[in-house]
Amino acid sequence: MYIRDIVTMKSPYREDFTIKGYSFGKGEKAACIMGPIRGNEIQQLYICSQLVKALKELEANNCISSNKEILVIPSMNHFSMNIGRRFWTMDNEDLNRKFPGNDYGQTTERIAHGIMEEIKYYSYGIQFASFYVSGEFIPHVRMMETGFQNTSLANLFGLPYVVVRKPRPVDTKTLNYNWQCDETAAFSVYTNINDEIDVASAKQAVAAVLRFLTRMGIVKYESHSGYISHVILEEDLANVHSNCAGIFRNLVKIGEEIRYHEPMGEIIDPYEGDVIETILAPTEGIIFFAHRDPLVNENDMVYRIIHRLHQ
C-alpha cells in the first residue's frame, strides 16, 4: 500500500486541507474508489475504511492482479465531517455539484478539479454516494444515462437492483456524470443509511465492490455470487409524498412487499397526538426507499415504490 496526497490546499486559520489516496498494486489504472464527498456520509467513510483494510490484506497475500492499480480515496470533505455539516464548511456549497471543476475557480471548484485530474484515467470508478433526502434505501447501484453507461457491468456488483437515471441539468456537475464523460465506467453504490453506521449493510457494500473487482480480473478474491440484479429506471419508481407536517411513524421496512392502499406510515399531530394522515400505498410493489427522520414536512417524499417487476 502506498499513501499519497491527491489534493493539498493551504488554509489561513487551521491545518492544510489534504485529500489522501491509498494505492494498491502497480501498473494500469484499473479502478478508483471514491468515499464521501459530503460531510454527513459516515457510513460511506466506514465502508471505505473496511475496503482499505481488505485490500491491504489482499495485497499482502499477492491477490492484486499483476499490472493493476487500485486507488481508494476515503474522504473528500473531512473538514465538513469534523463539524457535522453536509456541505462545504466555508460557503455551504455541495462539492458533488462542482465537477469537473476549475483550477482557477472557487475553492470547491479547485478541489473538484484536483480530484478529477487524478481519477479520470481509471477504467472503472466506484463512488459511495448518498441521496438528497434522508432515509433508508435497498442497497443498489445507480448510473447516469449518458450514453456511456453499461448496466451489464453494474450487474457484476451482485446487489439487488441497478437504477438508471436520466440526468437533469443539475446532474451534469456530479462526479458520476463527469466520470462517464471521461469514458470511465462509473457506478454510484448506495447502502441503506448515511449518517450512522450499519455494519451489515457496510459488509454487503464491501463484498459487492470486491466481487466486482474479482469479476473484472483486478483482484483474486473468493466471494459469494450475490444477487441477480434487476435493472429499473428511476422514472418508473412511484414517489409518495406527505400531505401534512408532523411526527412521522413508519409502518413498513425497505424491501417489503406492499399492496395497493395498504397503510405504510402515519403522521401524528405533535401537540395532540392524533393521527392526522395515514399514508397509503398508491400501487402494488416493493418498498425501495423509506423516510427515517422522526419529523416530516408537508410534501416531503416519504416513500419510493418499485412497481411489481412483472407489470
KOLFI-189986 format. One record per residue: residue number from 1; residue in three letters; z, x, y of N, C-alpha, C in turn. Coordinates in steps of 0.001 Angstrom, whole numbers. Atoms other than C-alpha are relative to their C-alpha. Layout:
// residues N
PT    n  res      n_z      n_x      n_y     ca_z     ca_x     ca_y      c_z      c_x      c_y
PT  NUM  ALA        Z        X        Y        Z        X        Y        Z        X        Y
...
This chain:
// residues 311
PT    n  res      n_z      n_x      n_y     ca_z     ca_x     ca_y      c_z      c_x      c_y
PT    1  MET        0      838    -1199        0        0        0        0      874     1251
PT    2  TYR       84     -736    -1261     -915     1233     3464      238     -989     1139
PT    3  ILE     -340      879    -1128      626     -337     6599     -606      584     1261
PT    4  ARG      609     -499    -1235    -1304      -85     9833      103    -1060     1106
PT    5  ASP      -31      895    -1156    -1273    -1584    13332    -1393     -582      223
PT    6  ILE     1277      680     -226    -4040    -4160    13789     -230     -207     1491
PT    7  VAL       68      226    -1445    -3322    -5090    17421     1320      463      601
PT    8  THR    -1201     -402     -737     -871    -3489    19867     -218     -289     1480
PT    9  MET       82      324    -1430     -178    -4785    23386     1318      377      657
PT   10  LYS    -1184     -379     -745     2223    -3431    25969      668    -1239      589
PT   11  SER     -759     1097     -597     4987    -5723    27207      919      567     1073
PT   12  PRO     -808     -560    -1083     6762    -5214    30558     1495     -245     -162
PT   13  TYR    -1403      397       48    10057    -6821    29502      677      226    -1352
PT   14  ARG     -594     -185     1318    10560    -6135    25786     -868      982     -784
PT   15  GLU      768     -955      801     9194    -4052    22907    -1468     -400      -51
PT   16  ASP     1431      287      100     5441    -3784    22413     -261    -1077    -1048
PT   17  PHE      426     1018      965     3722    -6668    20650     -982      655     -966
PT   18  THR      821     -666     1009     2274    -5292    17402     -219     -928    -1184
PT   19  ILE      348      754     1200      458    -7132    14636     -323     1012    -1086
PT   20  LYS      153     -979     1074      701    -5223    11375     -827     -568    -1141
PT   21  GLY      782      357     1169    -1639    -5265     8406      411      832    -1203
PT   22  TYR     -375     -670     1252     -872    -4385     4778    -1237       73     -882
PT   23  SER     1234     -203      767    -3819    -2890     2887      318      414    -1427
PT   24  PHE     -155     -317     1421    -4096    -2730     -898    -1370      374     -556
PT   25  GLY     1266     -472      525    -6794     -799    -2742     -835      681     1072
PT   26  LYS      898     -696     -927    -9669     1126    -1158    -1445     -348     -333
PT   27  GLY     1429      215      228   -13365      593     -671     -521    -1201      753
PT   28  GLU      638     1170     -611   -15347    -2573       27     1041     -969      550
PT   29  LYS     -924      959     -617   -13628    -5026     2392     -166    -1344     -706
PT   30  ALA      196     1138      894   -13171    -7724     -218      657    -1277      512
PT   31  ALA     -709     1231     -374   -10513   -10173     1018     1032      296     1067
PT   32  CYS    -1020      -77    -1047    -8369   -10710     4104      820    -1286      -60
PT   33  ILE     -916     1143       67    -5318   -12992     4003      793      -36     1295
PT   34  MET     -623      141    -1318    -4011   -14276     7328     1198     -943      -75
PT   35  GLY    -1216      799      -31     -460   -15541     7754       78     -859     1248
PT   36  PRO     -160      970    -1087      988   -17743    10510     -583      458     1336
PT   37  ILE      504     -209    -1361     -815   -17985    13846      914     -700      994
PT   38  ARG     -903      766     -869     1766   -20437    15219     1453      315     -357
PT   39  GLY    -1377     -469      139     5460   -19808    15713      896     -832     -885
PT   40  ASN     -850      819      873     6777   -22654    13552     -461       13    -1451
PT   41  GLU      550      -29     1352     4832   -21736    10420      837      932     -890
PT   42  ILE     -936     -810      775     7849   -20414     8491     -429       73    -1463
PT   43  GLN      446       25     1391     6544   -21492     5091    -1161      973     -214
PT   44  GLN     1161     -878      116     3291   -19609     5715      416     1477       35
PT   45  LEU     -513    -1368      -46     5219   -16439     6618      638      379    -1341
PT   46  TYR     -653     -249     1289     7274   -16732     3427    -1045      223    -1095
PT   47  ILE     1056     -148     1006     4122   -17177     1324     -634     1384      109
PT   48  CYS      615    -1324     -182     2570   -14031     2838      934     1106     -488
PT   49  SER     -946    -1023      468     5746   -12052     2127      -13       90    -1525
PT   50  GLN       41        4     1456     5570   -13119    -1515    -1326      566     -527
PT   51  LEU     1284     -591      380     1884   -12171    -1667       26     1517      137
PT   52  VAL     -125    -1446     -178     2630    -8714     -269      799      591    -1156
PT   53  LYS     -828     -471     1116     5337    -8321    -2909     -804       32    -1298
PT   54  ALA      788       70     1236     2979    -9440    -5704    -1100     1047      -16
PT   55  LEU     1091     -968      -53      120    -7223    -4526      506     1438     -129
PT   56  LYS     -596    -1328      194     2423    -4186    -4337      186      285    -1496
PT   57  GLU     -207     -171     1438     3301    -4734    -7995    -1335      173     -726
PT   58  LEU     1312     -112      641     -347    -5235    -8965     -623     1368      267
PT   59  GLU      558    -1320     -330    -1379    -2063    -7135      714     1096     -777
PT   60  ALA     -762    -1007      740     1422      -89    -8793     -415       43    -1468
PT   61  ASN      439       80     1394       77    -1257   -12171    -1516      147     -145
PT   62  ASN     1449     -237        8    -3535     -361   -11247     -801    -1271     -290
PT   63  CYS      673     1284      222    -4545    -4019   -11194     -854     -446     1185
PT   64  ILE      978      252    -1059    -6527    -3868    -7926    -1317      607     -463
PT   65  SER     1288     -486      497   -10184    -3539    -8903     -481     1190      827
PT   66  SER      487    -1191     -698   -11854     -248    -8017    -1001     -394     1085
PT   67  ASN      887      209    -1146   -13711      -99    -4698      193    -1369      659
PT   68  LYS     -316     1271     -648   -11968    -3283    -3443     1227      189      883
PT   69  GLU    -1149      -44     -902    -9667    -3571     -442      428    -1415      366
PT   70  ILE     -597     1267     -425    -7336    -6477      334      876      281     1204
PT   71  LEU     -832     -130    -1202    -5791    -6838     3795      824    -1266      172
PT   72  VAL     -888     1127     -283    -2759    -9071     4411      601      205     1388
PT   73  ILE     -626      -17    -1328    -1695    -9846     7994     1065    -1093      -17
PT   74  PRO    -1027     1023      229     1672   -11608     7534      303     -891     1190
PT   75  SER     -322      812    -1178     2108   -12818    11131     -846      432     1182
PT   76  MET      788     -281    -1201       25   -13103    14270      747     -428     1264
PT   77  ASN     -691      544    -1176     2578   -14781    16548     1514       34     -192
PT   78  HIS    -1431      -99      254     6054   -13487    15729      842      -43     1275
PT   79  PHE     -750      186    -1246     7057   -13432    19422      445    -1455      128
PT   80  SER     -349     1420      -93     6928   -17246    19388      959     -402    -1113
PT   81  MET     -889      310     1128     8575   -17396    15958     1433      423      304
PT   82  ASN    -1342     -498     -308    11506   -15360    17288      799     -961      872
PT   83  ILE     -719      920     -886    12345   -18047    19856     -250    -1467     -374
PT   84  GLY      135     1360      515    11367   -21096    17803    -1020     -853      721
PT   85  ARG     1047      778     -674     8231   -22119    19697    -1284       43     -827
PT   86  ARG     1224       88      796     4971   -23250    18094    -1123      828      619
PT   87  PHE     1114     -657     -666     2600   -21814    20716      449     1290      689
PT   88  TRP     -244    -1303     -602     2337   -18505    22582     1090     -106     1059
PT   89  THR    -1226      104     -788     5572   -17754    24418     -235      -76     1499
PT   90  MET      132     -139    -1457     4231   -16948    27891     -602    -1236      664
PT   91  ASP      704     1094     -671     1863   -19834    28614     -205    -1215     -898
PT   92  ASN       30     1156      905     2295   -22224    25651    -1413     -339     -462
PT   93  GLU     1361      226      477    -1321   -21763    24517      -71      212    -1508
PT   94  ASP      167      -54     1449    -2458   -22237    20928     -927     1165     -347
PT   95  LEU      813    -1164      379    -3673   -18911    19512    -1170     -393     -899
PT   96  ASN     1087      415      888    -5758   -20787    16948    -1038     -853      718
PT   97  ARG     1068      594     -804    -7883   -22193    19766     -578     1040      948
PT   98  LYS      445    -1096     -865    -8803   -18772    21184    -1050      906     -643
PT   99  PHE      983     -845      691   -11258   -17333    18648    -1413     -332      462
PT  100  PRO     -130    -1381      492   -13456   -15320    18645      691      944      962
PT  101  GLY     -745     -827     -941   -11534   -14073    21663     -871      693     1023
PT  102  ASN      679     -696    -1102   -12409   -11961    24683      843     1216      359
PT  103  ASP     -740    -1238     -247   -11403    -8339    25174      430      139     1455
PT  104  TYR     -350      -60    -1428   -11224    -8918    28944      579    -1319      488
PT  105  GLY     -511     1314     -359    -9691   -12403    28879     1510      -29      126
PT  106  GLN    -1443      171      -42    -6170   -13810    28868      639      684    -1211
PT  107  THR     -709     -687     1081    -3502   -12346    26601     -361     -568    -1357
PT  108  THR      294      630     1292    -4133   -14870    23817    -1444      277     -432
PT  109  GLU     1401     -306      333    -7893   -14228    24011     -155     1444     -445
PT  110  ARG       69    -1418      400    -7358   -10457    23756      591      187    -1396
PT  111  ILE     -587      -78     1347    -5110   -10925    20718    -1012     -496    -1024
PT  112  ALA      982      565      931    -7699   -13150    19024    -1187      939     -183
PT  113  HIS     1129     -944       83   -10470   -10641    19836      368     1196     -865
PT  114  GLY     -420    -1149      785    -8470    -7745    18402       87     -308    -1486
PT  115  ILE      -73      429     1397    -7807    -9673    15190    -1400     -174     -570
PT  116  MET     1336      313      503   -11417   -10826    14859     -800     1265     -271
PT  117  GLU      736    -1243      192   -12791    -7321    15249      415      708    -1286
PT  118  GLU     -497     -645     1217   -10631    -6190    12308     -370     -768    -1262
PT  119  ILE       90      800     1229   -11169    -9076     9899    -1386     -570     -274
PT  120  LYS     1281      682      155   -14768   -10209    10408     -921      638    -1039
PT  121  TYR      868     -680      961   -16209    -7716     7913      394     -261    -1455
PT  122  TYR     -447      277     1369   -14326    -9048     4876     -851    -1104     -618
PT  123  SER      841      982      693   -16255   -11021     2271      682    -1364      -87
PT  124  TYR     -747     1241      163   -13505   -13623     1789     1188        2      958
PT  125  GLY    -1122      136     -919   -10978   -14890     4313      856    -1194     -383
PT  126  ILE     -938     1053      384    -7884   -16917     3446     1057     -110     1088
PT  127  GLN     -979      240    -1065    -5719   -18441     6166     1021    -1023     -469
PT  128  PHE    -1047      994      240    -2358   -20171     5666      232     -728     1313
PT  129  ALA       55      749    -1255    -2601   -22896     8269      977    -1178      -18
PT  130  SER     -843     1195     -109     -674   -25954     9494     -750    -1086      747
PT  131  PHE      605     1171     -634    -1622   -29442    10644      649     -232     1356
PT  132  TYR     -537      215    -1342    -1152   -30585    14228     1082    -1072       31
PT  133  VAL    -1041     1016      106     1116   -33451    13084     1010      457    -1039
PT  134  SER    -1040     -394      932     4460   -32754    11421       42     -943    -1191
PT  135  GLY      -60      840     1186     4592   -33982     7846     -233      795    -1265
PT  136  GLU      211     -622     1301     4073   -33263     4156    -1399     -301     -508
PT  137  PHE     1349      113      558      695   -32648     2502       30      214    -1505
PT  138  ILE      347     -515     1313     -602   -32479    -1014     -626     1381      221
PT  139  PRO      629    -1324     -168    -1423   -28736    -1335    -1508      -87     -214
PT  140  HIS     1457       85       78    -5136   -28283     -716     -644     1151      760
PT  141  VAL      821     -965     -744    -7898   -26014      581     -869     -780      964
PT  142  ARG      787      690    -1027    -9628   -27012     3805    -1095      937      503
PT  143  MET     1132     -776     -493   -13030   -25875     5063     -691     -748     1133
PT  144  MET      858      572    -1042   -15116   -26458     8177    -1422     -145     -534
PT  145  GLU     1403      194      376   -18608   -27869     7663     -870      691     1038
PT  146  THR      769     -806     -949   -20537   -25098     9401    -1406      307     -501
PT  147  GLY     1237     -416      634   -23463   -24711     7014      206     1234     -865
PT  148  PHE     -326    -1176      806   -21788   -21606     5563     1065     -322    -1047
PT  149  GLN    -1094      322      916   -19071   -23478     3631     -504      -70    -1440
PT  150  ASN      351      -15     1422   -19020   -23237     -151     1150     -634     -773
PT  151  THR    -1079      705      693   -16931   -25856    -1946      176      499    -1429
PT  152  SER     -128     -547     1355   -17678   -24266    -5319      984     1166      -26
PT  153  LEU     -970    -1089      -87   -15777   -21163    -4220     1402     -540      259
PT  154  ALA    -1312      582     -292   -12954   -23320    -2834      648     -565    -1253
PT  155  ASN     -535      525     1259   -12571   -24897    -6283      730     1066     -802
PT  156  LEU     -566    -1086      796   -11614   -21484    -7652     1477      256      305
PT  157  PHE    -1433     -112     -274    -8178   -21692    -5991      815     -830     -999
PT  158  GLY     -700      824      973    -7282   -24360    -8534     1057     -902      602
PT  159  LEU     -899      970     -627    -5468   -26595    -6014     -553    -1407     -199
PT  160  PRO      450     1357      337    -5645   -30384    -6399    -1221     -482      782
PT  161  TYR     1083      534     -817    -8060   -31043    -3511     -638     1085      865
PT  162  VAL      732     -767    -1005   -10699   -29393    -1347     -467    -1000     1045
PT  163  VAL      337      913    -1090   -11115   -31086     2044    -1026      673      904
PT  164  VAL     1051     -510     -887   -14297   -30588     4081       57     -797     1296
PT  165  ARG     -169      629    -1316   -14003   -31291     7797    -1204      297      885
PT  166  LYS     1048     -204     -999   -16814   -31840    10291      647      484     1291
PT  167  PRO     -676     -540    -1185   -15899   -29650    13279     -290     -810     1253
PT  168  ARG      128      552    -1349   -15255   -31210    16659     -128     1181      977
PT  169  PRO      141    -1119     -945   -15872   -29171    19829     1222      913       61
PT  170  VAL    -1207     -825      -87   -12237   -28004    19919      143      904    -1222
PT  171  ASP     -116     -794     1226   -12564   -26706    16338     -849     1263       27
PT  172  THR      872    -1181      -61   -15246   -24190    17341      747     1240      498
PT  173  LYS     -804    -1138     -468   -12449   -21981    18757     1053      414    -1026
PT  174  THR     -990     -321     1017   -10479   -21793    15495     -418     1224     -819
PT  175  LEU      269    -1158      854   -10197   -18837    13136     -958     -372    -1125
PT  176  ASN      828      374     1148   -11729   -20684    10159    -1463     -138      397
PT  177  TYR     1375      234     -447   -14830   -21744    12097     -693     1327      332
PT  178  ASN      628    -1257     -427   -15481   -18310    13617     -123      996    -1136
PT  179  TRP      125     -829     1189   -14812   -16524    10354    -1281     -364     -752
PT  180  GLN     1209      435      697   -17532   -18618     8724    -1262      390      770
PT  181  CYS     1172     -364     -805   -19905   -17977    11617     -324     1490     -121
PT  182  ASP      230    -1430      252   -19457   -14231    10924     -333      262    -1466
PT  183  GLU      453      -57     1394   -20558   -15007     7334     1085      474     -964
PT  184  THR    -1110     -159      939   -17104   -14600     5803      230    -1356     -661
PT  185  ALA     -334     1244      701   -16371   -17214     3129     1466     -301      290
PT  186  ALA    -1348      225     -536   -13313   -18661     4902      606    -1282     -554
PT  187  PHE     -731     1138      553   -10684   -21002     3469     1348     -115      700
PT  188  SER    -1341      252     -517    -7592   -22582     5018      806     -668    -1105
PT  189  VAL     -852      525     1064    -4803   -23175     2493     1200     -693      631
PT  190  TYR    -1108      805     -518    -2277   -25925     3254      996     -275    -1120
PT  191  THR    -1053      406      919     1052   -26312     1477      676    -1242      576
PT  192  ASN     -499     1324     -390     3313   -29324     1825      812      -13     1289
PT  193  ILE     -798        1    -1226     5507   -28203     4774     -293     1262      806
PT  194  ASN      232    -1150     -879     5569   -25722     7690     1282      680      451
PT  195  ASP    -1098     -596     -752     8865   -25212     9490     1262      247     -817
PT  196  GLU    -1078     -414      889    11109   -24658     6469     -630      475    -1308
PT  197  ILE      546     -599     1222    10740   -23002     3076      115     -970    -1171
PT  198  ASP       39      723     1261     9701   -24890      -50     -457     1000    -1058
PT  199  VAL      271    -1097      935     9894   -22351    -2872    -1063     -397    -1019
PT  200  ALA      966      436     1019     7957   -24397    -5442    -1410      -42      555
PT  201  SER     1312       67     -635     5085   -25063    -3036     -520     1392      339
PT  202  ALA      401    -1375     -316     5064   -21401    -1958     -502      716    -1251
PT  203  LYS      445     -618     1250     4791   -20265    -5584    -1385     -509     -383
PT  204  GLN     1317      573      304     1842   -22631    -6038    -1075      636      866
PT  205  ALA      972     -622     -904      113   -21139    -2980     -284     1445     -389
PT  206  VAL      185    -1394      428      684   -17539    -4139     -848       52    -1260
PT  207  ALA      769       33     1245     -615   -18395    -7601    -1455     -362      264
PT  208  ALA     1364      422     -316    -3680   -20101    -6066     -812     1163      572
PT  209  VAL      711    -1137     -603    -4592   -17024    -3996     -276     1067    -1053
PT  210  LEU      204    -1010     1042    -4085   -14631    -6914    -1033     -480    -1024
PT  211  ARG     1008      572      907    -6142   -16979    -9112    -1395      184      580
PT  212  PHE     1291     -170     -664    -8962   -16902    -6569     -434     1467      -24
PT  213  LEU      344    -1430      -24    -8832   -13096    -6223     -379      491    -1384
PT  214  THR      342     -375     1378    -8896   -12765   -10015    -1398     -489     -358
PT  215  ARG     1300      573      349   -11878   -15071   -10391    -1143      639      774
PT  216  MET     1022     -706     -766   -13741   -13122    -7694      -77     1482     -385
PT  217  GLY       65    -1374      483   -13098    -9864    -9564      664     1019      902
PT  218  ILE     -643     -913     -950   -10851    -8379    -6875     1305      549     -568
PT  219  VAL    -1209     -460      678    -7604    -8190    -8866      -74     -387    -1466
PT  220  LYS     -131      348     1420    -6682    -8308   -12540     1380     -618     -176
PT  221  TYR    -1261      730       11    -4019   -10964   -12964     -107    -1155     -981
PT  222  GLU      -18     1091      968    -3119   -13341   -15780      587    -1242      669
PT  223  SER     -476     1208     -675    -2861   -16833   -14300     -434    -1236     -771
PT  224  HIS      406     1287      569    -2967   -20445   -15394    -1242     -484      736
PT  225  SER     1291      417     -557    -6244   -22219   -14740      140     -901     1216
PT  226  GLY     -182      869    -1152    -4755   -24616   -12167     -688    -1336     -176
PT  227  TYR      634     1315        7    -6328   -27942   -11240    -1522      126       45
PT  228  ILE     1416      177     -296    -9937   -29035   -11348      -51     -762     1321
PT  229  SER     -123      568    -1345   -10229   -29683    -7619     -970    -1152      226
PT  230  HIS      857     1072     -479   -11591   -32908    -6177     -407      313     1438
PT  231  VAL      506     -254    -1355   -13773   -32405    -3082      -55    -1330      739
PT  232  ILE        5     1213     -816   -13184   -35010     -371     -365      361     1439
PT  233  LEU      305     -166    -1418   -14442   -35417     3180     1160     -537      816
PT  234  GLU    -1138      438     -805   -11747   -35644     5826     -261    -1356      652
PT  235  GLU      320     1277     -653   -13575   -38530     7479      197    -1195     -932
PT  236  ASP     -194     1087      955   -13106   -40553     4284     1471     -308     -255
PT  237  LEU    -1421      296      135    -9300   -40360     4454      363    -1184      897
PT  238  ALA     -460     1155     -788    -7653   -43584     5629     1257      399      767
PT  239  ASN    -1143     -340     -838    -5327   -42872     8568      811    -1252      315
PT  240  VAL     -896     1124     -260    -2299   -45133     9021      892      368     1178
PT  241  HIS     -759     -273    -1220     -638   -45330    12451     1148     -996      151
PT  242  SER    -1138      880     -292     2687   -46774    13595     -350     -919     1164
PT  243  ASN      223      966    -1089     2693   -49840    15856     1137      -25     1004
PT  244  CYS    -1136      -37     -924     6065   -49150    17476      783     1283     -235
PT  245  ALA     -812    -1210       90     8619   -46400    18029     1374     -330     -563
PT  246  GLY    -1341      206      521    11972   -45941    16319      362     1055    -1023
PT  247  ILE     -413     -878     1093    13735   -44327    13366     -904     -263    -1193
PT  248  PHE      985      135     1080    11313   -43643    10531      672      182    -1353
PT  249  ARG     -515      -92     1366    12225   -44313     6909    -1188      -44     -963
PT  250  ASN     1125     -101      921     9691   -43135     4345      381     -578    -1359
PT  251  LEU     -271      642     1281     9421   -45091     1075     -851      552    -1140
PT  252  VAL      908     -519     1031     6770   -43066     -803        7     1520       20
PT  253  LYS      124    -1450       92     6052   -39495    -1892    -1467      392       10
PT  254  ILE     1375     -484       43     2931   -37405    -1432     -443      117    -1464
PT  255  GLY      530       -5     1353      697   -37599    -4482      214    -1297     -752
PT  256  GLU     -301     1274      658     1986   -41072    -5320    -1156     -982      175
PT  257  GLU     1014     1044      -98     -482   -43852    -6083      576    -1204      736
PT  258  ILE     -432     1133     -814     -298   -46791    -3711    -1002    -1135     -153
PT  259  ARG      866     1165      101    -1660   -50314    -3970     -153     -666     1359
PT  260  TYR      282      691    -1267    -3162   -52412    -1194     1182     -882      396
PT  261  HIS    -1079      777     -623     -461   -53929     1065     1379      325     -560
PT  262  GLU    -1316     -427      482     2356   -52094     -733      746      686     1143
PT  263  PRO     -762     -651    -1074     5174   -51018     1659       68     1512     -210
PT  264  MET      -62    -1458       58     5003   -47295     2462     1151      558      825
PT  265  GLY    -1051     -489     -862     7566   -46936     5225      518    -1101      904
PT  266  GLU     -603      973     -929     9796   -48714     7708      370      703     1294
PT  267  ILE     -466     -482    -1292    10542   -48273    11389     1177     -872      407
PT  268  ILE    -1256      688     -248    14093   -49168    12368      349       96     1474
PT  269  ASP     -467        2    -1381    15410   -50193    15781     1165      978      122
PT  270  PRO    -1042    -1039      -59    17525   -47177    16844     1343     -495      531
PT  271  TYR    -1246      532     -547    20141   -49370    18578      609    -1096     -872
PT  272  GLU     -510     1172      714    20414   -52497    16445     -146       90    -1512
PT  273  GLY       82     -229     1427    19396   -51218    13007     -937     -907     -769
PT  274  ASP      919      904      686    16858   -53931    12233    -1322      708     -281
PT  275  VAL     1335     -491      291    13534   -53157    10578     -976     -711      930
PT  276  ILE      906      609     -972    11014   -53724    13369    -1459      123     -424
PT  277  GLU     1342      -56      567     7947   -52705    11376       69      506    -1436
PT  278  THR      225     -483     1360     7093   -52380     7689    -1451      454      -77
PT  279  ILE     1346     -578       37     4102   -50081     7258     -590     -262    -1379
PT  280  LEU      629      400     1248     1774   -51476     4591    -1269      809     -247
PT  281  ALA     1190     -762      358     -964   -49641     2727    -1255     -808      314
PT  282  PRO     1231      729     -338    -4380   -50607     4168    -1045       49    -1105
PT  283  THR      969     -160     1076    -6145   -49581      964      729      480    -1246
PT  284  GLU     -557     -518     1237    -5534   -48584    -2633     -406     1459     -140
PT  285  GLY      342    -1416      122    -5337   -44850    -3248     1205      867     -265
PT  286  ILE    -1030    -1007      233    -3160   -41730    -3238      506      505     1347
PT  287  ILE     -592     -496    -1244     -742   -40592     -523     -324     1490      143
PT  288  PHE      418    -1385     -241    -2278   -37385      869      907      683     1017
PT  289  PHE     -842     -534    -1070      -64   -36940     3943     1036    -1057      362
PT  290  ALA    -1070      908     -414     3270   -38440     4989      804      624     1131
PT  291  HIS     -859     -412    -1120     5170   -38188     8286     1390      302     -543
PT  292  ARG    -1308     -356      541     8538   -36498     7745     1096      112     1041
PT  293  ASP    -1034      -57    -1024    10348   -36400    11107      801    -1299       14
PT  294  PRO     -823     1218       17    13253   -38866    11495     -365    -1021     1065
PT  295  LEU      416      914    -1062    11786   -40353    14683    -1519     -104       21
PT  296  VAL     1438      208      -84     8334   -41798    15239     -314     -700     1319
PT  297  ASN      453      641    -1225     6427   -42797    18379    -1044    -1059     -314
PT  298  GLU     1050      996      169     4108   -45714    18843    -1356      692     -147
PT  299  ASN     1350     -494      279      619   -44961    17442      -25     1402     -599
PT  300  ASP        9    -1259      754     1723   -41798    15609     -713     -210    -1332
PT  301  MET      567       66     1339     -217   -41022    12443     1122      282     -993
PT  302  VAL    -1129     -129      915     2332   -41586     9683     -430      235    -1446
PT  303  TYR      503     -235     1355      181   -41514     6520    -1501      249       50
PT  304  ARG     1431     -102      295    -3221   -40418     5268     -154     -288    -1491
PT  305  ILE      172      467     1369    -4514   -42001     2086    -1386      373     -509
PT  306  ILE     1267     -260      666    -7196   -40819     -306     -402    -1287     -709
PT  307  HIS      520     1158      731    -9279   -43806    -1380     -151      374    -1464
PT  308  ARG      195     -277     1425    -9471   -44104    -5128    -1346      693     -200
PT  309  LEU     1184     -858       89   -11985   -41461    -6181    -1161     -671     -692
PT  310  HIS     1099      678      674   -13995   -43886    -8327     -639    -1072      857
PT  311  GLN      562     1051     -847   -14608   -46278    -5437    -1145      543      832
